Amino acid sequence: MARLTKSQIIAGVAEGTQISKKQAKAAIETLVNMAYKGAKDGFVIPGLGKLVKVNRAARMGRNPATGEAISIPAKTVLKFRIAKAAKDAVLKK
């Protein structure tokens, strides 16, 4: 299956839930906005995973072109941790 566009996802949600595309778009946008606001505390989508904010410590790295050691500063990043149910469904043996 190829990568789906936003409009294809909206159409799929609308068809699967038997609601209008406008309602499906609003539902998806609401979920996305909730995830943005809740990420700092860890936003869980049951059966899919958890969006979390993670503090990365400062570390030493290397410039691959010159081999010179460089200092990489600490920063905050977003990570998505996949739920076990999602792993099992996608990677079933």
Distance bins in CASP14 RR format, pairs under 12 A and 6 or more apart:
PFRMAT RR
TARGET T0000
AUTHOR 0000-0000-0000
RMODE 2
METHOD distances of the structure
MODEL  1
1 8 0 0 0 0 0 1 0 0 0 0 0
1 90 0 0 0 0 0 1 0 0 0 0 0
2 8 0 0 0 0 1 0 0 0 0 0 0
3 9 0 0 0 0 0 1 0 0 0 0 0
4 10 0 0 0 0 1 0 0 0 0 0 0
4 11 0 0 0 0 1 0 0 0 0 0 0
4 12 0 0 0 0 1 0 0 0 0 0 0
4 13 0 0 0 0 0 1 0 0 0 0 0
5 11 0 0 0 0 1 0 0 0 0 0 0
5 12 0 0 0 0 0 1 0 0 0 0 0
6 12 0 0 0 0 0 1 0 0 0 0 0
6 13 0 0 0 0 0 1 0 0 0 0 0
6 21 0 0 0 0 0 1 0 0 0 0 0
6 24 0 0 0 0 0 1 0 0 0 0 0
6 25 0 0 0 0 1 0 0 0 0 0 0
6 28 0 0 0 0 1 0 0 0 0 0 0
6 29 0 0 0 0 0 1 0 0 0 0 0
6 32 0 0 0 0 0 1 0 0 0 0 0
7 13 0 0 0 0 0 1 0 0 0 0 0
7 14 0 0 0 0 0 1 0 0 0 0 0
7 21 0 0 0 0 1 0 0 0 0 0 0
7 24 0 0 0 0 0 1 0 0 0 0 0
7 25 0 0 0 0 1 0 0 0 0 0 0
7 28 0 0 0 0 0 1 0 0 0 0 0
8 14 0 0 0 0 0 1 0 0 0 0 0
8 15 0 0 0 0 0 1 0 0 0 0 0
8 21 0 0 0 0 0 1 0 0 0 0 0
8 24 0 0 0 0 0 1 0 0 0 0 0
8 28 0 0 0 0 0 1 0 0 0 0 0
9 15 0 0 0 0 0 1 0 0 0 0 0
9 16 0 0 0 0 0 1 0 0 0 0 0
9 21 0 0 0 0 0 1 0 0 0 0 0
9 24 0 0 0 0 1 0 0 0 0 0 0
9 25 0 0 0 0 1 0 0 0 0 0 0
9 27 0 0 0 0 0 1 0 0 0 0 0
9 28 1 0 0 1 0 0 0 0 0 0 0
9 29 0 0 0 0 0 1 0 0 0 0 0
9 31 0 0 0 0 0 1 0 0 0 0 0
9 32 0 0 0 0 0 1 0 0 0 0 0
10 16 0 0 0 0 0 1 0 0 0 0 0
10 17 0 0 0 0 0 1 0 0 0 0 0
10 19 0 0 0 0 0 1 0 0 0 0 0
10 20 0 0 0 0 1 0 0 0 0 0 0
10 21 1 0 1 0 0 0 0 0 0 0 0
10 22 0 0 0 0 1 0 0 0 0 0 0
10 23 0 0 0 0 1 0 0 0 0 0 0
10 24 1 0 1 0 0 0 0 0 0 0 0
10 25 1 0 1 0 0 0 0 0 0 0 0
10 26 0 0 0 0 1 0 0 0 0 0 0
10 27 0 0 0 0 1 0 0 0 0 0 0
10 28 1 0 0 1 0 0 0 0 0 0 0
10 29 0 0 0 0 1 0 0 0 0 0 0
10 32 0 0 0 0 0 1 0 0 0 0 0
11 17 0 0 0 0 0 1 0 0 0 0 0
11 19 0 0 0 0 0 1 0 0 0 0 0
11 20 0 0 0 0 0 1 0 0 0 0 0
11 21 1 0 0 1 0 0 0 0 0 0 0
11 22 0 0 0 0 0 1 0 0 0 0 0
11 24 1 0 0 1 0 0 0 0 0 0 0
11 25 0 0 0 0 1 0 0 0 0 0 0
11 28 0 0 0 0 0 1 0 0 0 0 0
12 18 0 0 0 0 0 1 0 0 0 0 0
12 19 0 0 0 0 0 1 0 0 0 0 0
12 21 0 0 0 0 1 0 0 0 0 0 0
12 24 1 0 0 1 0 0 0 0 0 0 0
12 25 0 0 0 0 0 1 0 0 0 0 0
12 27 0 0 0 0 0 1 0 0 0 0 0
12 28 0 0 0 0 0 1 0 0 0 0 0
13 19 1 0 0 1 0 0 0 0 0 0 0
13 20 0 0 0 0 0 1 0 0 0 0 0
13 21 0 0 0 0 1 0 0 0 0 0 0
13 22 0 0 0 0 0 1 0 0 0 0 0
13 23 0 0 0 0 1 0 0 0 0 0 0
13 24 1 0 1 0 0 0 0 0 0 0 0
13 25 0 0 0 0 1 0 0 0 0 0 0
13 26 0 0 0 0 0 1 0 0 0 0 0
13 27 1 0 0 1 0 0 0 0 0 0 0
13 28 1 0 0 1 0 0 0 0 0 0 0
13 29 0 0 0 0 0 1 0 0 0 0 0
13 30 0 0 0 0 0 1 0 0 0 0 0
13 31 0 0 0 0 0 1 0 0 0 0 0
14 20 1 0 0 1 0 0 0 0 0 0 0
14 21 1 0 1 0 0 0 0 0 0 0 0
14 22 0 0 0 0 1 0 0 0 0 0 0
14 23 1 0 0 1 0 0 0 0 0 0 0
14 24 1 1 0 0 0 0 0 0 0 0 0
14 25 0 0 0 0 1 0 0 0 0 0 0
14 26 0 0 0 0 0 1 0 0 0 0 0
14 27 0 0 0 0 1 0 0 0 0 0 0
14 28 0 0 0 0 1 0 0 0 0 0 0
15 21 0 0 0 0 1 0 0 0 0 0 0
15 23 0 0 0 0 0 1 0 0 0 0 0
15 24 0 0 0 0 1 0 0 0 0 0 0
16 23 0 0 0 0 0 1 0 0 0 0 0
16 24 0 0 0 0 1 0 0 0 0 0 0
16 27 0 0 0 0 0 1 0 0 0 0 0
17 23 0 0 0 0 1 0 0 0 0 0 0
17 24 1 0 0 1 0 0 0 0 0 0 0
17 27 0 0 0 0 1 0 0 0 0 0 0
17 28 0 0 0 0 0 1 0 0 0 0 0
18 24 0 0 0 0 0 1 0 0 0 0 0
19 25 0 0 0 0 1 0 0 0 0 0 0
19 26 0 0 0 0 1 0 0 0 0 0 0
19 27 1 0 0 1 0 0 0 0 0 0 0
19 28 0 0 0 0 0 1 0 0 0 0 0
20 26 0 0 0 0 1 0 0 0 0 0 0
20 27 0 0 0 0 0 1 0 0 0 0 0
21 27 0 0 0 0 0 1 0 0 0 0 0
21 28 0 0 0 0 0 1 0 0 0 0 0
22 28 0 0 0 0 0 1 0 0 0 0 0
22 29 0 0 0 0 0 1 0 0 0 0 0
23 29 0 0 0 0 0 1 0 0 0 0 0
23 30 0 0 0 0 0 1 0 0 0 0 0
24 30 0 0 0 0 0 1 0 0 0 0 0
24 31 0 0 0 0 0 1 0 0 0 0 0
25 31 0 0 0 0 0 1 0 0 0 0 0
25 32 0 0 0 0 0 1 0 0 0 0 0
26 32 0 0 0 0 0 1 0 0 0 0 0
26 33 0 0 0 0 0 1 0 0 0 0 0
27 33 0 0 0 0 0 1 0 0 0 0 0
27 34 0 0 0 0 0 1 0 0 0 0 0
28 34 0 0 0 0 0 1 0 0 0 0 0
28 35 0 0 0 0 0 1 0 0 0 0 0
28 45 0 0 0 0 0 1 0 0 0 0 0
29 35 0 0 0 0 0 1 0 0 0 0 0
29 36 0 0 0 0 0 1 0 0 0 0 0
30 36 0 0 0 0 0 1 0 0 0 0 0
30 37 0 0 0 0 0 1 0 0 0 0 0
31 37 0 0 0 0 0 1 0 0 0 0 0
31 38 0 0 0 0 0 1 0 0 0 0 0
31 43 0 0 0 0 1 0 0 0 0 0 0
31 44 0 0 0 0 0 1 0 0 0 0 0
31 45 1 0 0 1 0 0 0 0 0 0 0
31 46 0 0 0 0 0 1 0 0 0 0 0
31 48 0 0 0 0 0 1 0 0 0 0 0
31 51 0 0 0 0 0 1 0 0 0 0 0
32 38 0 0 0 0 0 1 0 0 0 0 0
32 39 0 0 0 0 0 1 0 0 0 0 0
32 43 0 0 0 0 0 1 0 0 0 0 0
32 45 0 0 0 0 0 1 0 0 0 0 0
32 51 0 0 0 0 0 1 0 0 0 0 0
33 39 0 0 0 0 0 1 0 0 0 0 0
33 43 0 0 0 0 0 1 0 0 0 0 0
34 41 0 0 0 0 0 1 0 0 0 0 0
34 42 0 0 0 0 0 1 0 0 0 0 0
34 43 1 0 0 1 0 0 0 0 0 0 0
34 44 0 0 0 0 0 1 0 0 0 0 0
34 45 0 0 0 0 1 0 0 0 0 0 0
34 51 0 0 0 0 0 1 0 0 0 0 0
35 41 0 0 0 0 0 1 0 0 0 0 0
35 42 0 0 0 0 1 0 0 0 0 0 0
35 43 1 0 1 0 0 0 0 0 0 0 0
35 44 0 0 0 0 1 0 0 0 0 0 0
35 45 1 0 0 1 0 0 0 0 0 0 0
35 48 0 0 0 0 0 1 0 0 0 0 0
35 49 0 0 0 0 0 1 0 0 0 0 0
35 50 0 0 0 0 1 0 0 0 0 0 0
35 51 1 0 1 0 0 0 0 0 0 0 0
35 52 0 0 0 0 0 1 0 0 0 0 0
35 53 0 0 0 0 0 1 0 0 0 0 0
35 78 0 0 0 0 1 0 0 0 0 0 0
35 80 0 0 0 0 1 0 0 0 0 0 0
36 42 0 0 0 0 0 1 0 0 0 0 0
36 43 0 0 0 0 1 0 0 0 0 0 0
36 51 0 0 0 0 1 0 0 0 0 0 0
36 53 0 0 0 0 0 1 0 0 0 0 0
36 78 0 0 0 0 1 0 0 0 0 0 0
37 43 1 0 0 1 0 0 0 0 0 0 0
37 51 0 0 0 0 0 1 0 0 0 0 0
37 53 0 0 0 0 0 1 0 0 0 0 0
38 44 0 0 0 0 1 0 0 0 0 0 0
38 45 0 0 0 0 0 1 0 0 0 0 0
38 50 0 0 0 0 0 1 0 0 0 0 0
38 51 1 0 0 1 0 0 0 0 0 0 0
38 52 0 0 0 0 1 0 0 0 0 0 0
38 53 0 0 0 0 1 0 0 0 0 0 0
38 78 0 0 0 0 0 1 0 0 0 0 0
39 45 0 0 0 0 0 1 0 0 0 0 0
39 50 0 0 0 0 1 0 0 0 0 0 0
39 51 1 0 1 0 0 0 0 0 0 0 0
39 52 1 0 0 1 0 0 0 0 0 0 0
39 53 1 0 1 0 0 0 0 0 0 0 0
39 54 0 0 0 0 0 1 0 0 0 0 0
39 76 0 0 0 0 0 1 0 0 0 0 0
39 77 0 0 0 0 0 1 0 0 0 0 0
39 78 1 0 0 1 0 0 0 0 0 0 0
39 79 0 0 0 0 1 0 0 0 0 0 0
39 80 0 0 0 0 1 0 0 0 0 0 0
39 81 0 0 0 0 0 1 0 0 0 0 0
40 51 0 0 0 0 1 0 0 0 0 0 0
40 52 0 0 0 0 1 0 0 0 0 0 0
40 53 1 0 1 0 0 0 0 0 0 0 0
40 54 0 0 0 0 0 1 0 0 0 0 0
40 55 0 0 0 0 0 1 0 0 0 0 0
40 76 0 0 0 0 1 0 0 0 0 0 0
40 78 0 0 0 0 1 0 0 0 0 0 0
41 50 0 0 0 0 0 1 0 0 0 0 0
41 51 0 0 0 0 1 0 0 0 0 0 0
41 52 0 0 0 0 1 0 0 0 0 0 0
41 53 0 0 0 0 1 0 0 0 0 0 0
42 49 0 0 0 0 0 1 0 0 0 0 0
42 50 1 0 1 0 0 0 0 0 0 0 0
42 51 1 0 0 1 0 0 0 0 0 0 0
42 52 1 0 1 0 0 0 0 0 0 0 0
42 53 1 0 0 1 0 0 0 0 0 0 0
42 54 0 0 0 0 0 1 0 0 0 0 0
42 78 0 0 0 0 0 1 0 0 0 0 0
42 79 0 0 0 0 0 1 0 0 0 0 0
42 80 0 0 0 0 0 1 0 0 0 0 0
42 81 0 0 0 0 1 0 0 0 0 0 0
43 49 0 0 0 0 1 0 0 0 0 0 0
43 50 1 0 0 1 0 0 0 0 0 0 0
43 51 1 0 1 0 0 0 0 0 0 0 0
43 52 1 0 0 1 0 0 0 0 0 0 0
43 53 0 0 0 0 1 0 0 0 0 0 0
43 78 0 0 0 0 0 1 0 0 0 0 0
43 79 0 0 0 0 0 1 0 0 0 0 0
43 80 0 0 0 0 1 0 0 0 0 0 0
43 81 0 0 0 0 0 1 0 0 0 0 0
44 50 1 0 1 0 0 0 0 0 0 0 0
44 51 0 0 0 0 1 0 0 0 0 0 0
44 52 0 0 0 0 1 0 0 0 0 0 0
44 80 0 0 0 0 0 1 0 0 0 0 0
44 81 0 0 0 0 1 0 0 0 0 0 0
44 82 0 0 0 0 0 1 0 0 0 0 0
44 83 0 0 0 0 1 0 0 0 0 0 0
44 85 0 0 0 0 0 1 0 0 0 0 0
44 86 0 0 0 0 0 1 0 0 0 0 0
45 51 1 0 0 1 0 0 0 0 0 0 0
45 52 0 0 0 0 0 1 0 0 0 0 0
45 80 0 0 0 0 1 0 0 0 0 0 0
45 81 0 0 0 0 0 1 0 0 0 0 0
45 82 0 0 0 0 0 1 0 0 0 0 0
45 83 1 0 0 1 0 0 0 0 0 0 0
45 85 0 0 0 0 0 1 0 0 0 0 0
45 86 0 0 0 0 1 0 0 0 0 0 0
46 83 1 0 0 1 0 0 0 0 0 0 0
46 84 0 0 0 0 0 1 0 0 0 0 0
46 85 0 0 0 0 1 0 0 0 0 0 0
46 86 0 0 0 0 0 1 0 0 0 0 0
47 81 0 0 0 0 0 1 0 0 0 0 0
47 82 0 0 0 0 1 0 0 0 0 0 0
47 83 1 0 1 0 0 0 0 0 0 0 0
47 84 0 0 0 0 1 0 0 0 0 0 0
47 85 1 0 1 0 0 0 0 0 0 0 0
47 86 1 0 1 0 0 0 0 0 0 0 0
47 87 0 0 0 0 0 1 0 0 0 0 0
47 88 0 0 0 0 1 0 0 0 0 0 0
47 89 0 0 0 0 1 0 0 0 0 0 0
47 90 0 0 0 0 0 1 0 0 0 0 0
48 80 0 0 0 0 1 0 0 0 0 0 0
48 81 0 0 0 0 0 1 0 0 0 0 0
48 82 1 0 0 1 0 0 0 0 0 0 0
48 83 1 0 1 0 0 0 0 0 0 0 0
48 84 0 0 0 0 0 1 0 0 0 0 0
48 85 0 0 0 0 1 0 0 0 0 0 0
48 86 1 0 1 0 0 0 0 0 0 0 0
48 87 0 0 0 0 0 1 0 0 0 0 0
48 89 0 0 0 0 1 0 0 0 0 0 0
48 90 0 0 0 0 0 1 0 0 0 0 0
49 79 0 0 0 0 0 1 0 0 0 0 0
49 80 1 0 0 1 0 0 0 0 0 0 0
49 81 1 0 1 0 0 0 0 0 0 0 0
49 82 1 0 1 0 0 0 0 0 0 0 0
49 83 1 1 0 0 0 0 0 0 0 0 0
49 84 0 0 0 0 1 0 0 0 0 0 0
49 85 0 0 0 0 1 0 0 0 0 0 0
49 86 1 0 0 1 0 0 0 0 0 0 0
49 87 0 0 0 0 1 0 0 0 0 0 0
49 89 0 0 0 0 0 1 0 0 0 0 0
49 90 0 0 0 0 0 1 0 0 0 0 0
50 78 0 0 0 0 0 1 0 0 0 0 0
50 79 0 0 0 0 1 0 0 0 0 0 0
50 80 1 0 0 1 0 0 0 0 0 0 0
50 81 1 0 1 0 0 0 0 0 0 0 0
50 82 0 0 0 0 1 0 0 0 0 0 0
50 83 1 0 0 1 0 0 0 0 0 0 0
50 84 0 0 0 0 0 1 0 0 0 0 0
50 85 0 0 0 0 0 1 0 0 0 0 0
50 86 0 0 0 0 0 1 0 0 0 0 0
51 77 0 0 0 0 0 1 0 0 0 0 0
51 78 1 0 0 1 0 0 0 0 0 0 0
51 79 1 0 0 1 0 0 0 0 0 0 0
51 80 1 0 1 0 0 0 0 0 0 0 0
51 81 0 0 0 0 1 0 0 0 0 0 0
51 82 0 0 0 0 0 1 0 0 0 0 0
51 83 0 0 0 0 0 1 0 0 0 0 0
52 76 0 0 0 0 0 1 0 0 0 0 0
52 77 0 0 0 0 1 0 0 0 0 0 0
52 78 1 0 0 1 0 0 0 0 0 0 0
52 79 1 0 1 0 0 0 0 0 0 0 0
52 80 1 0 0 1 0 0 0 0 0 0 0
52 81 1 0 0 1 0 0 0 0 0 0 0
52 82 0 0 0 0 0 1 0 0 0 0 0
53 75 0 0 0 0 0 1 0 0 0 0 0
53 76 1 0 1 0 0 0 0 0 0 0 0
53 77 1 0 0 1 0 0 0 0 0 0 0
53 78 1 0 0 1 0 0 0 0 0 0 0
53 79 0 0 0 0 1 0 0 0 0 0 0
53 80 0 0 0 0 0 1 0 0 0 0 0
53 81 0 0 0 0 0 1 0 0 0 0 0
54 74 0 0 0 0 0 1 0 0 0 0 0
54 75 0 0 0 0 1 0 0 0 0 0 0
54 76 1 0 0 1 0 0 0 0 0 0 0
54 77 1 0 1 0 0 0 0 0 0 0 0
54 78 1 0 0 1 0 0 0 0 0 0 0
54 79 1 0 1 0 0 0 0 0 0 0 0
54 80 0 0 0 0 0 1 0 0 0 0 0
54 81 0 0 0 0 1 0 0 0 0 0 0
55 73 0 0 0 0 0 1 0 0 0 0 0
55 74 1 0 0 1 0 0 0 0 0 0 0
55 75 1 0 0 1 0 0 0 0 0 0 0
55 76 1 0 1 0 0 0 0 0 0 0 0
55 77 0 0 0 0 1 0 0 0 0 0 0
55 78 0 0 0 0 0 1 0 0 0 0 0
55 79 0 0 0 0 0 1 0 0 0 0 0
56 72 0 0 0 0 1 0 0 0 0 0 0
56 73 0 0 0 0 1 0 0 0 0 0 0
56 74 1 0 0 1 0 0 0 0 0 0 0
56 75 1 0 1 0 0 0 0 0 0 0 0
56 76 1 0 0 1 0 0 0 0 0 0 0
56 77 1 0 1 0 0 0 0 0 0 0 0
56 78 0 0 0 0 0 1 0 0 0 0 0
56 79 0 0 0 0 1 0 0 0 0 0 0
57 71 0 0 0 0 0 1 0 0 0 0 0
57 72 0 0 0 0 1 0 0 0 0 0 0
57 73 0 0 0 0 1 0 0 0 0 0 0
57 74 1 0 1 0 0 0 0 0 0 0 0
57 75 0 0 0 0 1 0 0 0 0 0 0
57 76 0 0 0 0 0 1 0 0 0 0 0
57 77 0 0 0 0 0 1 0 0 0 0 0
58 70 0 0 0 0 0 1 0 0 0 0 0
58 71 1 0 0 1 0 0 0 0 0 0 0
58 72 1 0 0 1 0 0 0 0 0 0 0
58 73 1 0 1 0 0 0 0 0 0 0 0
58 74 1 0 1 0 0 0 0 0 0 0 0
58 75 0 0 0 0 1 0 0 0 0 0 0
59 69 0 0 0 0 0 1 0 0 0 0 0
59 70 0 0 0 0 1 0 0 0 0 0 0
59 71 0 0 0 0 1 0 0 0 0 0 0
59 72 1 0 1 0 0 0 0 0 0 0 0
59 73 0 0 0 0 1 0 0 0 0 0 0
59 74 0 0 0 0 1 0 0 0 0 0 0
59 75 0 0 0 0 0 1 0 0 0 0 0
60 67 0 0 0 0 0 1 0 0 0 0 0
60 68 0 0 0 0 0 1 0 0 0 0 0
60 69 1 0 1 0 0 0 0 0 0 0 0
60 70 1 0 0 1 0 0 0 0 0 0 0
60 71 1 0 0 1 0 0 0 0 0 0 0
60 72 1 0 0 1 0 0 0 0 0 0 0
60 73 0 0 0 0 0 1 0 0 0 0 0
61 67 0 0 0 0 1 0 0 0 0 0 0
61 68 0 0 0 0 1 0 0 0 0 0 0
61 69 1 0 0 1 0 0 0 0 0 0 0
61 70 1 0 1 0 0 0 0 0 0 0 0
61 71 1 0 0 1 0 0 0 0 0 0 0
61 72 1 0 1 0 0 0 0 0 0 0 0
61 73 0 0 0 0 0 1 0 0 0 0 0
62 68 1 0 0 1 0 0 0 0 0 0 0
62 69 1 0 1 0 0 0 0 0 0 0 0
62 70 1 0 0 1 0 0 0 0 0 0 0
62 71 0 0 0 0 0 1 0 0 0 0 0
62 72 0 0 0 0 1 0 0 0 0 0 0
63 69 0 0 0 0 1 0 0 0 0 0 0
63 70 1 0 1 0 0 0 0 0 0 0 0
63 71 0 0 0 0 0 1 0 0 0 0 0
63 72 0 0 0 0 0 1 0 0 0 0 0
64 70 0 0 0 0 0 1 0 0 0 0 0
80 86 0 0 0 0 0 1 0 0 0 0 0
81 87 0 0 0 0 0 1 0 0 0 0 0
82 88 0 0 0 0 0 1 0 0 0 0 0
82 89 0 0 0 0 0 1 0 0 0 0 0
82 90 0 0 0 0 1 0 0 0 0 0 0
82 91 0 0 0 0 1 0 0 0 0 0 0
83 89 0 0 0 0 1 0 0 0 0 0 0
83 90 0 0 0 0 0 1 0 0 0 0 0
84 90 0 0 0 0 0 1 0 0 0 0 0
84 91 0 0 0 0 0 1 0 0 0 0 0
85 91 0 0 0 0 0 1 0 0 0 0 0
85 92 0 0 0 0 0 1 0 0 0 0 0
86 92 0 0 0 0 0 1 0 0 0 0 0
87 93 0 0 0 0 0 1 0 0 0 0 0
END
